Amino acid sequence: MNNIIAEFFYCVIGVIFILVGLKALNDKTLATRITTALFWFILAFTFIAGPYLPHWVTGACVLIIAVLTAFKRVTQSKSDVPSEETTRSNANKLGYTVFIPALCLALVAVLAATFLPFGANNAIGISAAVALLVVFLITKAPAKSAVTDGSRLMDNVGPVGILPQLLAALGALFTAAGVGTVIANGVSAIIPEGMRIIAVAVYCIGMALFTIIMGNGFAAFSVITVGIGIPFLIMQGANPVVVGALGLTAGYCGTLLTPMAANFNIMPAALLETKNKYVIIKAQAPVAITMLFVHIVLMYILAF
Amino acid sequence: MEALKLIGVVIVIVGFILKRDTIATVVVAGVVTGLVAGMTVMDILNTLGRSFITQRTATLFVLTLPVIGISERYGLKDKAVDFIRGIKNATTGRIIALYQSIRTVAAAFSLRLGGHPQFVRPLINPMAQGAAVAKFGKIDEKTEDTIKGYSAAGENFGNFFAQNCFMGASGTLLIVSTLVEQGYEVNALQIATMSIPIAVVSVLVGWVHAILLDRKLAATYQGKEG
């Protein structure tokens, strides 16, 4: 039953992808309209039909998707972006009630996960449906807004929206290839047997360092969790929920420190026209280091 | 040569440093790692396909986009601006800390406020600079830069440390997907709940950070208040 509901929600996501593809096809000014549409259609295909086909078909689809993005053949098409006047006059009409749908999104998800028997993943879909109903009631928006604004935002997020999914899949490939074992063997030299606090520190600091190098906490998460988090913490009895939740934010401490995370640290400096382009990193450094320390202490206390 | 299997990790690092396409980098890293480890092409495609299907959870956040998109059209950002403009009698540090706190709550409720371009540049930085000028008369260029840095930092703190409190956040879903793939049955509600403590700590640390900025400014411009 829960699986059927989940597959239904994945089909809805597939439909959203198809809409983004159609939006690209309809944008005659877009040079890459065919390949962009192809990207979204293939992605939709894996979401809708993937589970019923041999797995290598989906694997091949992922390769094609990667080729399309590698050659920059996937770009944003023209969107119906609301003007400042529109949002301002709507805001004046609605007032602070405009926050209610978003609050519903979060609260209904928690309530549905706690009290309904459909599982936490399906709770997200359920909350999205309820919040959509609420947003229509409050804004009295035309029904097509769900399509135009939904596909506008998805197009805005773009191909990197599937990055978390792809990185989790990469983690699986790494595990199958034995990468985790290699990292674990290397790390076991610096973690003395039974020293949990050292293991926690190595995991958190490793996550931050890896993020500093790559500028991306998501990528660091799958590598370091497979290589260090699971063998040295979870398999030693640490609570996986605590290790996972604090592991990713420990990585974000690294994001605060690195010019590699240009979107957060360098581009905003340009936007603010600072004299020194590293002033944001400089301002963040004491907090990042404090937070990393807090992560280590908190993970040690909560996980064991 | 066991260490050769780390080639995938090297590819990811080099690809990201050279700013190559992220998706392509990740896929190439996976495929090369598989080949080095002696998997056949069919093995690799099957593993990649199977895990890509089971990891669809990580993309569930897409379901929330229509609601956020419509809310934006109906003035979500404008009302957030109104709310922050309402702050009275604030110092530089307090404005930044308050913005960080609001940003934290917004992130926990998955509101996409738009960050640096929509808030920090047009609103938070001018307000923070204005508060310093009002208090100390004139400020120098270096101080201006510092305030800009702190304003942008407040945005990052609020955004990073609270987003996983939302069950449908892509980070939360990545954590779930990764752990489930490795055989640990965790769910998004558990991860979101366990992300609350660090979000709370980040707000406290942010306030201390901002109050120290106020003190630093006061020390620099001591006796020049006007």
Contacts between the chains, C-beta under 8 A, distances in Angstrom:
chain1	res1	chain2	res2	distance
A	9	B	60	7.0
A	9	B	63	6.3
A	10	B	56	5.4
A	12	B	63	6.4
A	13	B	56	7.6
A	13	B	59	6.3
A	13	B	60	7.4
A	13	B	62	4.8
A	13	B	63	6.4
A	16	B	62	5.7
A	16	B	63	8.0
A	16	B	65	7.2
A	16	B	66	7.7
A	17	B	62	7.9
A	46	B	52	6.6
A	46	B	53	7.1
A	47	B	56	6.2
A	47	B	59	7.8
A	50	B	49	7.4
A	50	B	52	7.5
A	50	B	53	4.6
A	50	B	56	7.9
A	51	B	53	5.7
A	54	B	46	7.7
A	54	B	49	7.8
A	55	B	45	7.4
A	55	B	46	4.6
A	55	B	47	7.8
A	55	B	49	3.6
A	55	B	50	4.2
A	55	B	53	7.0
A	56	B	42	6.1
A	56	B	45	3.9
A	56	B	46	5.0
A	56	B	49	5.6
A	57	B	49	6.5
A	58	B	48	7.6
A	58	B	49	3.4
A	58	B	50	7.6
A	58	B	52	5.5
A	58	B	53	5.7
A	59	B	44	7.0
A	59	B	45	3.2
A	59	B	46	6.1
A	59	B	47	7.4
A	59	B	48	4.0
A	59	B	49	3.4
A	59	B	50	7.9
A	59	B	52	7.2
A	60	B	45	5.9
A	60	B	49	7.5
A	61	B	49	7.6
A	62	B	27	6.3
A	62	B	48	5.6
A	62	B	49	6.9
A	62	B	52	5.5
A	63	B	27	6.5
A	63	B	31	7.7
A	63	B	45	7.6
A	63	B	48	7.9
A	65	B	23	6.8
A	65	B	27	7.9
A	66	B	21	8.0
A	66	B	23	5.4
A	66	B	24	4.6
A	66	B	26	7.8
A	66	B	27	3.8
A	66	B	28	7.3
A	67	B	24	7.4
A	69	B	21	4.9
A	69	B	22	8.0
A	69	B	23	4.6
A	69	B	24	5.6
A	70	B	20	7.8
A	70	B	21	5.0
A	70	B	23	7.7
A	70	B	24	3.5
A	72	B	21	7.2
A	82	B	72	7.1
A	82	B	73	4.4
A	86	B	73	6.9
A	87	B	72	7.1
A	87	B	73	6.4
A	87	B	74	7.2
A	87	B	75	4.8
A	87	B	76	7.9
A	87	B	77	6.7
A	87	B	78	5.4
A	88	B	75	6.8
A	88	B	78	5.4
A	90	B	73	6.8
A	90	B	74	4.4
A	90	B	75	4.4
A	90	B	78	7.9
A	91	B	74	7.1
A	91	B	75	2.5
A	91	B	76	7.9
A	91	B	78	3.6
A	91	B	79	5.2
A	91	B	82	7.4
A	92	B	75	7.5
A	93	B	75	7.9
A	94	B	74	5.7
A	94	B	75	6.0
A	94	B	79	7.8
A	95	B	79	7.0
A	96	B	79	5.7
A	96	B	83	7.7
A	98	B	71	5.9
A	98	B	74	5.3
A	98	B	75	5.2
A	98	B	76	5.4
A	98	B	79	5.4
A	99	B	71	7.9
A	99	B	76	7.1
A	99	B	79	6.8
A	99	B	111	7.6
A	101	B	67	5.3
A	101	B	70	7.5
A	101	B	71	5.4
A	102	B	67	7.0
A	102	B	68	6.7
A	102	B	71	5.7
A	102	B	76	7.2
A	102	B	109	5.4
A	102	B	110	6.4
A	102	B	111	5.1
A	103	B	109	5.8
A	105	B	64	5.6
A	105	B	67	5.9
A	105	B	68	7.8
A	105	B	109	7.1
A	105	B	110	5.9
A	105	B	166	7.9
A	105	B	168	7.1
A	106	B	108	7.0
A	106	B	109	4.6
A	106	B	110	6.1
A	106	B	166	5.6
A	106	B	167	7.3
A	109	B	166	7.8
A	109	B	167	4.4
A	109	B	168	6.2
A	109	B	188	7.9
A	109	B	189	7.9
A	110	B	167	6.6
A	110	B	189	6.5
A	110	B	192	7.4
A	113	B	167	6.7
A	113	B	187	7.2
A	113	B	188	7.1
A	113	B	189	4.1
A	114	B	189	6.9
A	119	B	187	7.1
A	120	B	167	6.7
A	120	B	187	3.6
A	120	B	188	4.6
A	120	B	189	4.4
A	120	B	190	7.6
A	121	B	57	5.6
A	121	B	60	6.3
A	121	B	176	7.8
A	121	B	187	7.0
A	121	B	188	6.3
A	123	B	167	6.8
A	123	B	188	7.6
A	123	B	189	7.2
A	124	B	60	5.0
A	124	B	61	7.7
A	124	B	63	6.3
A	124	B	64	7.3
A	124	B	167	5.7
A	124	B	168	4.4
A	124	B	188	6.6
A	125	B	60	6.9
A	125	B	63	5.3
A	127	B	64	7.8
A	127	B	167	7.8
A	127	B	168	7.3
A	128	B	63	4.0
A	128	B	64	5.1
A	128	B	66	7.6
A	128	B	67	6.4
A	128	B	168	7.5
A	131	B	64	7.4
A	131	B	67	4.4
A	132	B	66	6.0
A	132	B	67	5.4
A	135	B	67	5.1
A	135	B	70	4.9
A	135	B	71	6.1
A	135	B	74	7.9
A	136	B	70	7.8
A	138	B	74	7.8
A	139	B	70	6.2
A	139	B	71	7.8
A	139	B	73	7.8
A	139	B	74	4.4
A	141	B	70	5.4
A	141	B	73	7.2
A	141	B	74	6.9
A	145	B	66	7.9
A	145	B	69	7.7
A	145	B	70	5.0
A	145	B	73	6.8
A	146	B	66	4.4
A	146	B	70	6.8
A	147	B	66	7.8
A	148	B	69	7.8
A	149	B	66	6.2
A	149	B	69	2.9
A	149	B	70	4.9
A	149	B	72	7.1
A	149	B	73	5.7
A	150	B	65	5.1
A	150	B	66	3.3
A	150	B	69	5.3
A	152	B	69	5.8
A	153	B	65	4.3
A	153	B	66	7.7
A	153	B	68	6.2
A	153	B	69	4.3
A	153	B	72	7.8
A	153	B	112	8.0
A	154	B	62	6.2
A	154	B	65	5.5
A	157	B	65	7.5
A	159	B	23	5.8
A	160	B	22	6.0
A	160	B	23	7.2
A	161	B	59	6.9
A	161	B	61	7.8
A	161	B	62	6.9
A	161	B	170	7.5
A	162	B	23	7.2
A	162	B	59	5.9
A	163	B	22	6.1
A	163	B	23	6.7
A	163	B	26	7.3
A	164	B	58	4.0
A	164	B	59	7.1
A	164	B	170	4.7
A	164	B	171	7.3
A	164	B	173	6.2
A	164	B	174	3.9
A	164	B	177	7.1
A	165	B	52	6.7
A	165	B	55	4.7
A	165	B	56	6.4
A	165	B	57	7.9
A	165	B	58	4.1
A	165	B	59	4.9
A	165	B	177	6.9
A	166	B	23	6.2
A	166	B	26	5.2
A	166	B	27	7.1
A	166	B	52	7.2
A	166	B	55	7.9
A	167	B	26	6.3
A	167	B	174	6.6
A	167	B	178	7.9
A	168	B	51	7.0
A	168	B	55	4.1
A	168	B	58	5.4
A	168	B	174	6.0
A	168	B	177	3.8
A	168	B	178	5.1
A	168	B	181	5.9
A	169	B	30	7.3
A	169	B	48	6.1
A	169	B	51	4.0
A	169	B	52	4.7
A	169	B	55	5.2
A	170	B	8	7.8
A	170	B	26	5.4
A	170	B	29	6.6
A	170	B	30	4.8
A	171	B	51	7.9
A	171	B	178	5.3
A	171	B	181	6.1
A	171	B	182	7.5
A	172	B	47	6.3
A	172	B	50	7.7
A	172	B	51	3.5
A	172	B	55	7.6
A	172	B	181	5.1
A	173	B	8	7.8
A	173	B	30	4.2
A	173	B	33	6.2
A	173	B	34	5.8
A	173	B	44	7.2
A	173	B	47	5.6
A	173	B	48	6.2
A	173	B	51	6.9
A	174	B	8	6.4
A	174	B	30	7.4
A	174	B	33	6.2
A	175	B	181	7.6
A	175	B	182	6.9
A	176	B	34	7.2
A	176	B	37	7.6
A	176	B	39	7.0
A	176	B	43	7.9
A	176	B	47	5.2
A	177	B	5	5.7
A	177	B	8	7.4
A	177	B	33	4.8
A	177	B	34	5.5
A	177	B	36	7.3
A	177	B	37	3.6
A	177	B	39	6.6
A	178	B	2	7.7
A	178	B	5	5.8
A	178	B	37	5.9
A	179	B	5	5.1
A	179	B	6	6.6
A	179	B	8	6.4
A	179	B	9	6.9
A	179	B	33	6.2
A	179	B	37	8.0
A	181	B	2	7.9
A	182	B	2	5.2
A	182	B	3	6.3
A	182	B	5	5.2
A	182	B	6	5.9
A	183	B	6	7.4
A	183	B	9	8.0
A	185	B	2	7.4
A	213	B	13	5.7
A	213	B	17	7.8
A	214	B	12	6.5
A	214	B	13	5.8
A	214	B	16	4.6
A	214	B	17	7.8
A	215	B	16	5.9
A	216	B	16	6.2
A	216	B	22	7.6
A	217	B	171	7.8
A	218	B	171	7.2
A	218	B	174	5.8
A	219	B	12	5.8
A	219	B	16	7.1
A	219	B	26	7.3
A	221	B	174	6.5
A	221	B	175	7.2
A	221	B	178	6.6
A	222	B	174	7.8
A	222	B	178	5.4
A	223	B	9	5.9
A	223	B	12	7.5
A	225	B	178	5.8
A	225	B	179	7.6
A	225	B	182	7.7
A	226	B	178	7.8
A	226	B	182	6.9
A	230	B	182	5.8
A	234	B	184	6.7
A	240	B	179	5.3
A	240	B	184	4.2
A	240	B	186	5.5
A	241	B	186	5.1
A	241	B	190	4.5
A	241	B	191	6.2
A	241	B	194	5.1
A	242	B	194	5.7
A	244	B	175	4.1
A	244	B	176	7.7
A	244	B	178	7.1
A	244	B	179	5.2
A	244	B	186	6.4
A	244	B	191	6.0
A	244	B	194	7.9
A	245	B	164	6.4
A	245	B	175	6.4
A	245	B	191	5.0
A	245	B	194	3.9
A	245	B	195	4.8
A	245	B	198	7.7
A	246	B	194	7.4
A	246	B	198	6.3
A	247	B	175	7.4
A	248	B	164	6.5
A	248	B	171	5.5
A	248	B	174	7.2
A	248	B	175	5.6
A	249	B	160	7.0
A	249	B	161	5.7
A	249	B	164	6.6
A	249	B	195	7.0
A	249	B	198	5.2
A	252	B	160	4.2
A	252	B	161	6.7
A	255	B	156	7.8
A	255	B	160	6.6
A	256	B	153	7.7
A	256	B	156	6.1
A	256	B	157	7.8
A	256	B	160	7.2
A	260	B	16	7.0
A	260	B	17	7.1
A	264	B	156	5.3
A	265	B	156	7.7
A	267	B	116	7.5
A	268	B	115	7.9
A	268	B	116	4.0
A	268	B	120	6.6
A	268	B	121	8.0
A	268	B	152	4.5
A	268	B	155	7.5
A	269	B	148	7.5
A	269	B	149	7.7
A	269	B	152	7.0
A	271	B	116	5.6
A	271	B	117	6.2
A	271	B	120	7.7
A	271	B	121	5.4
A	272	B	116	7.7
A	272	B	120	7.0
A	272	B	121	5.9
A	272	B	125	5.9
A	272	B	148	4.4
A	272	B	151	7.4
A	272	B	152	6.3
A	274	B	145	5.0
A	274	B	148	5.0
A	274	B	149	6.9
A	275	B	141	6.2
A	275	B	142	7.8
A	275	B	145	5.3
A	276	B	145	5.7
A	279	B	145	4.9
A	279	B	146	6.6
A	279	B	148	6.2
A	279	B	149	3.5
A	280	B	148	7.8
A	280	B	149	4.9
A	280	B	152	4.5
A	280	B	153	5.8
A	280	B	156	7.5
A	282	B	149	5.9
A	283	B	146	6.9
A	283	B	149	3.5
A	283	B	150	4.8
A	283	B	152	7.4
A	283	B	153	4.3
A	284	B	149	7.8
A	284	B	153	4.6
A	284	B	156	6.5
A	284	B	157	7.7
A	286	B	209	6.7
A	287	B	153	7.0
A	287	B	157	6.4
A	287	B	205	5.6
A	287	B	206	6.8
A	287	B	209	5.3
A	290	B	205	5.5
A	291	B	161	7.2
A	291	B	198	7.7
A	291	B	201	7.3
A	291	B	202	6.4
A	291	B	205	6.2
A	294	B	198	7.3
A	294	B	201	5.4
A	294	B	205	7.4
A	295	B	198	6.9
A	298	B	197	6.3
A	298	B	198	6.6
A	298	B	201	7.4
A	302	B	194	7.5
A	302	B	197	7.5
